[in-house]
Amino acid sequence: MSSAAPSPPATVSSASYAAAAVTMAHYKAADSKREQFRRYLEKSGVLDTLTKVLVALYEEPEKPNSALDFLKHHLGAATPENPEIELLRLELAEMKEKYEAIVEENKKLKTKLAQYEPPQEEKRAE
């Protein structure tokens, strides 16, 4: 039997403990920040929206050429309307109404004008 003397316990300097403690604190802080960010995304509905769009892409029978374009299109549709866009839509609707009214007025004026002008055939004869 060999009677080797047991090796002395490894000594770790206090500097190593401090470095390990700083590293652990850094990881905990990073984990905490990640967890806060994850909760923020979850609370604001981002995770649900992304999940729905990715599931829609997964279930798409014919995969699009550009998955990124698919995501942009579907995420764009899911975002709330910009107030400026809504104002432009209202203005467009008003302009369409005005246009229709002017077209109708133009028809009436042409009809009225036709009553006072001789028919085209009579003009040629003159």
Summary of the structure (lengths in Angstrom):
residues: 126
radius of gyration: 38.1
end to end distance: 140.7
largest distance: 140.7
contacts: 214
relative contact order: 0.04
helix: 76%
strand: 0%
